[in-house]
Amino acid sequence: MAVPKKKTSKGKRNQRHAHWKAKAGVAAAKALSIGKAVLSGRAQGFVYPVAEEEGDSEA
């Protein structure tokens, strides 16, 4: 099993933690942007399911 050779400083630990936390904000902003694009009909570059109307069934 891998074991660190020296103790990690508090600054390095805090820097790593801050970077990890910042990624959540970026992901949330991207998800909100994609959601707004889907609702407005401007969505491009990905496929999402569209609800079918009930009167079109031929079974």
mmCIF file as gemmi writes it, N, C-alpha and C atoms, coordinates in Angstrom:
data_model
loop_
_atom_site.group_PDB
_atom_site.id
_atom_site.type_symbol
_atom_site.label_atom_id
_atom_site.label_alt_id
_atom_site.label_comp_id
_atom_site.label_asym_id
_atom_site.label_entity_id
_atom_site.label_seq_id
_atom_site.pdbx_PDB_ins_code
_atom_site.Cartn_x
_atom_site.Cartn_y
_atom_site.Cartn_z
_atom_site.occupancy
_atom_site.B_iso_or_equiv
_atom_site.pdbx_formal_charge
_atom_site.auth_seq_id
_atom_site.auth_asym_id
_atom_site.pdbx_PDB_model_num
ATOM 1 N N . MET Axp A 1 ? 0.836 -1.178 0 1 0 ? 1 A 1
ATOM 2 C CA . MET Axp A 1 ? 0 0 0 1 0 ? 1 A 1
ATOM 3 C C . MET Axp A 1 ? 0.882 1.243 0 1 0 ? 1 A 1
ATOM 4 N N . ALA Axp A 2 ? 0.461 2.256 -0.74 1 0 ? 2 A 1
ATOM 5 C CA . ALA Axp A 2 ? 1.237 3.485 -0.844 1 0 ? 2 A 1
ATOM 6 C C . ALA Axp A 2 ? 1.147 4.29 0.454 1 0 ? 2 A 1
ATOM 7 N N . VAL Axp A 3 ? 2.287 4.776 0.888 1 0 ? 3 A 1
ATOM 8 C CA . VAL Axp A 3 ? 2.356 5.571 2.113 1 0 ? 3 A 1
ATOM 9 C C . VAL Axp A 3 ? 3.122 6.852 1.792 1 0 ? 3 A 1
ATOM 10 N N . PRO Axp A 4 ? 2.605 8.026 2.208 1 0 ? 4 A 1
ATOM 11 C CA . PRO Axp A 4 ? 3.346 9.257 1.953 1 0 ? 4 A 1
ATOM 12 C C . PRO Axp A 4 ? 4.655 9.288 2.732 1 0 ? 4 A 1
ATOM 13 N N . LYS Axp A 5 ? 5.704 9.827 2.119 1 0 ? 5 A 1
ATOM 14 C CA . LYS Axp A 5 ? 7.015 9.842 2.745 1 0 ? 5 A 1
ATOM 15 C C . LYS Axp A 5 ? 7.174 11.011 3.715 1 0 ? 5 A 1
ATOM 16 N N . LYS Axp A 6 ? 6.486 12.121 3.437 1 0 ? 6 A 1
ATOM 17 C CA . LYS Axp A 6 ? 6.589 13.282 4.32 1 0 ? 6 A 1
ATOM 18 C C . LYS Axp A 6 ? 5.189 13.818 4.599 1 0 ? 6 A 1
ATOM 19 N N . LYS Axp A 7 ? 5.071 14.54 5.692 1 0 ? 7 A 1
ATOM 20 C CA . LYS Axp A 7 ? 3.783 15.126 6.057 1 0 ? 7 A 1
ATOM 21 C C . LYS Axp A 7 ? 3.421 16.242 5.081 1 0 ? 7 A 1
ATOM 22 N N . THR Axp A 8 ? 2.157 16.253 4.652 1 0 ? 8 A 1
ATOM 23 C CA . THR Axp A 8 ? 1.68 17.306 3.766 1 0 ? 8 A 1
ATOM 24 C C . THR Axp A 8 ? 1.383 18.553 4.595 1 0 ? 8 A 1
ATOM 25 N N . SER Axp A 9 ? 1.807 19.701 4.109 1 0 ? 9 A 1
ATOM 26 C CA . SER Axp A 9 ? 1.603 20.941 4.848 1 0 ? 9 A 1
ATOM 27 C C . SER Axp A 9 ? 0.124 21.326 4.859 1 0 ? 9 A 1
ATOM 28 N N . LYS Axp A 10 ? -0.253 22.148 5.842 1 0 ? 10 A 1
ATOM 29 C CA . LYS Axp A 10 ? -1.639 22.607 5.938 1 0 ? 10 A 1
ATOM 30 C C . LYS Axp A 10 ? -2.028 23.429 4.716 1 0 ? 10 A 1
ATOM 31 N N . GLY Axp A 11 ? -1.087 24.218 4.213 1 0 ? 11 A 1
ATOM 32 C CA . GLY Axp A 11 ? -1.381 25.032 3.034 1 0 ? 11 A 1
ATOM 33 C C . GLY Axp A 11 ? -1.69 24.186 1.814 1 0 ? 11 A 1
ATOM 34 N N . LYS Axp A 12 ? -0.909 23.139 1.597 1 0 ? 12 A 1
ATOM 35 C CA . LYS Axp A 12 ? -1.132 22.25 0.455 1 0 ? 12 A 1
ATOM 36 C C . LYS Axp A 12 ? -2.459 21.515 0.619 1 0 ? 12 A 1
ATOM 37 N N . ARG Axp A 13 ? -2.747 21.087 1.834 1 0 ? 13 A 1
ATOM 38 C CA . ARG Axp A 13 ? -4.005 20.395 2.106 1 0 ? 13 A 1
ATOM 39 C C . ARG Axp A 13 ? -5.193 21.327 1.84 1 0 ? 13 A 1
ATOM 40 N N . ASN Axp A 14 ? -5.099 22.568 2.318 1 0 ? 14 A 1
ATOM 41 C CA . ASN Axp A 14 ? -6.185 23.529 2.133 1 0 ? 14 A 1
ATOM 42 C C . ASN Axp A 14 ? -6.359 23.893 0.658 1 0 ? 14 A 1
ATOM 43 N N . GLN Axp A 15 ? -5.252 23.977 -0.06 1 0 ? 15 A 1
ATOM 44 C CA . GLN Axp A 15 ? -5.302 24.28 -1.488 1 0 ? 15 A 1
ATOM 45 C C . GLN Axp A 15 ? -6.027 23.168 -2.247 1 0 ? 15 A 1
ATOM 46 N N . ARG Axp A 16 ? -5.7 21.936 -1.917 1 0 ? 16 A 1
ATOM 47 C CA . ARG Axp A 16 ? -6.342 20.794 -2.568 1 0 ? 16 A 1
ATOM 48 C C . ARG Axp A 16 ? -7.834 20.76 -2.246 1 0 ? 16 A 1
ATOM 49 N N . HIS Axp A 17 ? -8.177 21.04 -0.992 1 0 ? 17 A 1
ATOM 50 C CA . HIS Axp A 17 ? -9.575 21.038 -0.577 1 0 ? 17 A 1
ATOM 51 C C . HIS Axp A 17 ? -10.351 22.157 -1.277 1 0 ? 17 A 1
ATOM 52 N N . ALA Axp A 18 ? -9.766 23.337 -1.392 1 0 ? 18 A 1
ATOM 53 C CA . ALA Axp A 18 ? -10.423 24.466 -2.042 1 0 ? 18 A 1
ATOM 54 C C . ALA Axp A 18 ? -10.668 24.172 -3.524 1 0 ? 18 A 1
ATOM 55 N N . HIS Axp A 19 ? -9.722 23.526 -4.162 1 0 ? 19 A 1
ATOM 56 C CA . HIS Axp A 19 ? -9.883 23.168 -5.581 1 0 ? 19 A 1
ATOM 57 C C . HIS Axp A 19 ? -11.019 22.167 -5.738 1 0 ? 19 A 1
ATOM 58 N N . TRP Axp A 20 ? -11.103 21.21 -4.83 1 0 ? 20 A 1
ATOM 59 C CA . TRP Axp A 20 ? -12.154 20.196 -4.865 1 0 ? 20 A 1
ATOM 60 C C . TRP Axp A 20 ? -13.526 20.852 -4.684 1 0 ? 20 A 1
ATOM 61 N N . LYS Axp A 21 ? -13.619 21.806 -3.754 1 0 ? 21 A 1
ATOM 62 C CA . LYS Axp A 21 ? -14.877 22.494 -3.501 1 0 ? 21 A 1
ATOM 63 C C . LYS Axp A 21 ? -15.27 23.387 -4.684 1 0 ? 21 A 1
ATOM 64 N N . ALA Axp A 22 ? -14.284 24.008 -5.345 1 0 ? 22 A 1
ATOM 65 C CA . ALA Axp A 22 ? -14.564 24.922 -6.454 1 0 ? 22 A 1
ATOM 66 C C . ALA Axp A 22 ? -15.131 24.166 -7.653 1 0 ? 22 A 1
ATOM 67 N N . LYS Axp A 23 ? -14.758 22.907 -7.833 1 0 ? 23 A 1
ATOM 68 C CA . LYS Axp A 23 ? -15.262 22.129 -8.958 1 0 ? 23 A 1
ATOM 69 C C . LYS Axp A 23 ? -16.779 21.969 -8.888 1 0 ? 23 A 1
ATOM 70 N N . ALA Axp A 24 ? -17.342 21.944 -7.668 1 0 ? 24 A 1
ATOM 71 C CA . ALA Axp A 24 ? -18.786 21.787 -7.501 1 0 ? 24 A 1
ATOM 72 C C . ALA Axp A 24 ? -19.528 22.996 -8.076 1 0 ? 24 A 1
ATOM 73 N N . GLY Axp A 25 ? -19.008 24.189 -7.854 1 0 ? 25 A 1
ATOM 74 C CA . GLY Axp A 25 ? -19.647 25.391 -8.382 1 0 ? 25 A 1
ATOM 75 C C . GLY Axp A 25 ? -19.644 25.427 -9.893 1 0 ? 25 A 1
ATOM 76 N N . VAL Axp A 26 ? -18.539 25.001 -10.489 1 0 ? 26 A 1
ATOM 77 C CA . VAL Axp A 26 ? -18.437 24.966 -11.947 1 0 ? 26 A 1
ATOM 78 C C . VAL Axp A 26 ? -19.431 23.961 -12.518 1 0 ? 26 A 1
ATOM 79 N N . ALA Axp A 27 ? -19.541 22.792 -11.887 1 0 ? 27 A 1
ATOM 80 C CA . ALA Axp A 27 ? -20.461 21.764 -12.36 1 0 ? 27 A 1
ATOM 81 C C . ALA Axp A 27 ? -21.911 22.224 -12.225 1 0 ? 27 A 1
ATOM 82 N N . ALA Axp A 28 ? -22.231 22.918 -11.134 1 0 ? 28 A 1
ATOM 83 C CA . ALA Axp A 28 ? -23.597 23.406 -10.934 1 0 ? 28 A 1
ATOM 84 C C . ALA Axp A 28 ? -23.957 24.462 -11.977 1 0 ? 28 A 1
ATOM 85 N N . ALA Axp A 29 ? -23.028 25.359 -12.282 1 0 ? 29 A 1
ATOM 86 C CA . ALA Axp A 29 ? -23.285 26.39 -13.288 1 0 ? 29 A 1
ATOM 87 C C . ALA Axp A 29 ? -23.494 25.773 -14.663 1 0 ? 29 A 1
ATOM 88 N N . LYS Axp A 30 ? -22.704 24.746 -14.981 1 0 ? 30 A 1
ATOM 89 C CA . LYS Axp A 30 ? -22.838 24.075 -16.272 1 0 ? 30 A 1
ATOM 90 C C . LYS Axp A 30 ? -24.179 23.349 -16.375 1 0 ? 30 A 1
ATOM 91 N N . ALA Axp A 31 ? -24.589 22.686 -15.301 1 0 ? 31 A 1
ATOM 92 C CA . ALA Axp A 31 ? -25.865 21.974 -15.294 1 0 ? 31 A 1
ATOM 93 C C . ALA Axp A 31 ? -27.023 22.946 -15.444 1 0 ? 31 A 1
ATOM 94 N N . LEU Axp A 32 ? -26.948 24.093 -14.78 1 0 ? 32 A 1
ATOM 95 C CA . LEU Axp A 32 ? -27.996 25.092 -14.888 1 0 ? 32 A 1
ATOM 96 C C . LEU Axp A 32 ? -28.081 25.641 -16.311 1 0 ? 32 A 1
ATOM 97 N N . SER Axp A 33 ? -26.935 25.859 -16.928 1 0 ? 33 A 1
ATOM 98 C CA . SER Axp A 33 ? -26.901 26.369 -18.29 1 0 ? 33 A 1
ATOM 99 C C . SER Axp A 33 ? -27.52 25.373 -19.269 1 0 ? 33 A 1
ATOM 100 N N . ILE Axp A 34 ? -27.183 24.1 -19.118 1 0 ? 34 A 1
ATOM 101 C CA . ILE Axp A 34 ? -27.746 23.069 -19.997 1 0 ? 34 A 1
ATOM 102 C C . ILE Axp A 34 ? -29.249 22.957 -19.778 1 0 ? 34 A 1
ATOM 103 N N . GLY Axp A 35 ? -29.685 23.026 -18.52 1 0 ? 35 A 1
ATOM 104 C CA . GLY Axp A 35 ? -31.111 22.965 -18.216 1 0 ? 35 A 1
ATOM 105 C C . GLY Axp A 35 ? -31.878 24.113 -18.849 1 0 ? 35 A 1
ATOM 106 N N . LYS Axp A 36 ? -31.32 25.315 -18.78 1 0 ? 36 A 1
ATOM 107 C CA . LYS Axp A 36 ? -31.97 26.469 -19.398 1 0 ? 36 A 1
ATOM 108 C C . LYS Axp A 36 ? -32.034 26.306 -20.917 1 0 ? 36 A 1
ATOM 109 N N . ALA Axp A 37 ? -30.982 25.752 -21.512 1 0 ? 37 A 1
ATOM 110 C CA . ALA Axp A 37 ? -30.963 25.542 -22.96 1 0 ? 37 A 1
ATOM 111 C C . ALA Axp A 37 ? -32.035 24.548 -23.38 1 0 ? 37 A 1
ATOM 112 N N . VAL Axp A 38 ? -32.213 23.488 -22.605 1 0 ? 38 A 1
ATOM 113 C CA . VAL Axp A 38 ? -33.223 22.48 -22.923 1 0 ? 38 A 1
ATOM 114 C C . VAL Axp A 38 ? -34.62 23.091 -22.832 1 0 ? 38 A 1
ATOM 115 N N . LEU Axp A 39 ? -34.867 23.865 -21.78 1 0 ? 39 A 1
ATOM 116 C CA . LEU Axp A 39 ? -36.196 24.449 -21.604 1 0 ? 39 A 1
ATOM 117 C C . LEU Axp A 39 ? -36.518 25.497 -22.656 1 0 ? 39 A 1
ATOM 118 N N . SER Axp A 40 ? -35.526 26.214 -23.135 1 0 ? 40 A 1
ATOM 119 C CA . SER Axp A 40 ? -35.774 27.254 -24.127 1 0 ? 40 A 1
ATOM 120 C C . SER Axp A 40 ? -35.767 26.71 -25.55 1 0 ? 40 A 1
ATOM 121 N N . GLY Axp A 41 ? -35.34 25.454 -25.735 1 0 ? 41 A 1
ATOM 122 C CA . GLY Axp A 41 ? -35.318 24.854 -27.066 1 0 ? 41 A 1
ATOM 123 C C . GLY Axp A 41 ? -34.045 25.131 -27.839 1 0 ? 41 A 1
ATOM 124 N N . ARG Axp A 42 ? -33.023 25.693 -27.208 1 0 ? 42 A 1
ATOM 125 C CA . ARG Axp A 42 ? -31.772 26.015 -27.895 1 0 ? 42 A 1
ATOM 126 C C . ARG Axp A 42 ? -30.718 24.914 -27.72 1 0 ? 42 A 1
ATOM 127 N N . ALA Axp A 43 ? -31.095 23.795 -27.158 1 0 ? 43 A 1
ATOM 128 C CA . ALA Axp A 43 ? -30.135 22.749 -26.838 1 0 ? 43 A 1
ATOM 129 C C . ALA Axp A 43 ? -29.535 22.147 -28.103 1 0 ? 43 A 1
ATOM 130 N N . GLN Axp A 44 ? -28.208 22.055 -28.147 1 0 ? 44 A 1
ATOM 131 C CA . GLN Axp A 44 ? -27.502 21.425 -29.257 1 0 ? 44 A 1
ATOM 132 C C . GLN Axp A 44 ? -26.338 20.611 -28.688 1 0 ? 44 A 1
ATOM 133 N N . GLY Axp A 45 ? -25.964 19.57 -29.4 1 0 ? 45 A 1
ATOM 134 C CA . GLY Axp A 45 ? -24.771 18.83 -29.02 1 0 ? 45 A 1
ATOM 135 C C . GLY Axp A 45 ? -25.016 17.637 -28.121 1 0 ? 45 A 1
ATOM 136 N N . PHE Axp A 46 ? -26.251 17.4 -27.709 1 0 ? 46 A 1
ATOM 137 C CA . PHE Axp A 46 ? -26.537 16.204 -26.937 1 0 ? 46 A 1
ATOM 138 C C . PHE Axp A 46 ? -27.974 15.793 -27.203 1 0 ? 46 A 1
ATOM 139 N N . VAL Axp A 47 ? -28.313 14.533 -26.883 1 0 ? 47 A 1
ATOM 140 C CA . VAL Axp A 47 ? -29.632 13.988 -27.149 1 0 ? 47 A 1
ATOM 141 C C . VAL Axp A 47 ? -30.358 13.825 -25.83 1 0 ? 47 A 1
ATOM 142 N N . TYR Axp A 48 ? -31.61 14.205 -25.783 1 0 ? 48 A 1
ATOM 143 C CA . TYR Axp A 48 ? -32.413 14.014 -24.585 1 0 ? 48 A 1
ATOM 144 C C . TYR Axp A 48 ? -33.792 13.535 -25.012 1 0 ? 48 A 1
ATOM 145 N N . PRO Axp A 49 ? -34.479 12.758 -24.186 1 0 ? 49 A 1
ATOM 146 C CA . PRO Axp A 49 ? -35.772 12.195 -24.574 1 0 ? 49 A 1
ATOM 147 C C . PRO Axp A 49 ? -36.847 13.278 -24.657 1 0 ? 49 A 1
ATOM 148 N N . VAL Axp A 50 ? -37.713 13.117 -25.642 1 0 ? 50 A 1
ATOM 149 C CA . VAL Axp A 50 ? -38.836 14.03 -25.822 1 0 ? 50 A 1
ATOM 150 C C . VAL Axp A 50 ? -40.109 13.229 -25.584 1 0 ? 50 A 1
ATOM 151 N N . ALA Axp A 51 ? -41.017 13.76 -24.798 1 0 ? 51 A 1
ATOM 152 C CA . ALA Axp A 51 ? -42.265 13.056 -24.492 1 0 ? 51 A 1
ATOM 153 C C . ALA Axp A 51 ? -43.107 12.921 -25.753 1 0 ? 51 A 1
ATOM 154 N N . GLU Axp A 52 ? -43.585 11.693 -25.992 1 0 ? 52 A 1
ATOM 155 C CA . GLU Axp A 52 ? -44.428 11.442 -27.156 1 0 ? 52 A 1
ATOM 156 C C . GLU Axp A 52 ? -45.876 11.768 -26.816 1 0 ? 52 A 1
ATOM 157 N N . GLU Axp A 53 ? -46.632 12.183 -27.828 1 0 ? 53 A 1
ATOM 158 C CA . GLU Axp A 53 ? -48.049 12.47 -27.618 1 0 ? 53 A 1
ATOM 159 C C . GLU Axp A 53 ? -48.831 11.168 -27.561 1 0 ? 53 A 1
ATOM 160 N N . GLU Axp A 54 ? -49.972 11.157 -26.836 1 0 ? 54 A 1
ATOM 161 C CA . GLU Axp A 54 ? -50.747 9.938 -26.625 1 0 ? 54 A 1
ATOM 162 C C . GLU Axp A 54 ? -51.509 9.496 -27.88 1 0 ? 54 A 1
ATOM 163 N N . GLY Axp A 55 ? -51.874 10.396 -28.757 1 0 ? 55 A 1
ATOM 164 C CA . GLY Axp A 55 ? -52.685 10.067 -29.921 1 0 ? 55 A 1
ATOM 165 C C . GLY Axp A 55 ? -51.92 9.406 -31.06 1 0 ? 55 A 1
ATOM 166 N N . ASP Axp A 56 ? -50.598 9.291 -30.978 1 0 ? 56 A 1
ATOM 167 C CA . ASP Axp A 56 ? -49.8 8.767 -32.073 1 0 ? 56 A 1
ATOM 168 C C . ASP Axp A 56 ? -49.496 7.272 -31.98 1 0 ? 56 A 1
ATOM 169 N N . SER Axp A 57 ? -50.091 6.561 -31.057 1 0 ? 57 A 1
ATOM 170 C CA . SER Axp A 57 ? -49.77 5.134 -30.914 1 0 ? 57 A 1
ATOM 171 C C . SER Axp A 57 ? -50.524 4.319 -31.952 1 0 ? 57 A 1
ATOM 172 N N . GLU Axp A 58 ? -49.798 3.364 -32.593 1 0 ? 58 A 1
ATOM 173 C CA . GLU Axp A 58 ? -50.403 2.522 -33.631 1 0 ? 58 A 1
ATOM 174 C C . GLU Axp A 58 ? -50.436 1.069 -33.194 1 0 ? 58 A 1
ATOM 175 N N . ALA Axp A 59 ? -50.45 0.785 -31.924 1 0 ? 59 A 1
ATOM 176 C CA . ALA Axp A 59 ? -50.436 -0.597 -31.442 1 0 ? 59 A 1
ATOM 177 C C . ALA Axp A 59 ? -51.782 -1.241 -31.417 1 0 ? 59 A 1
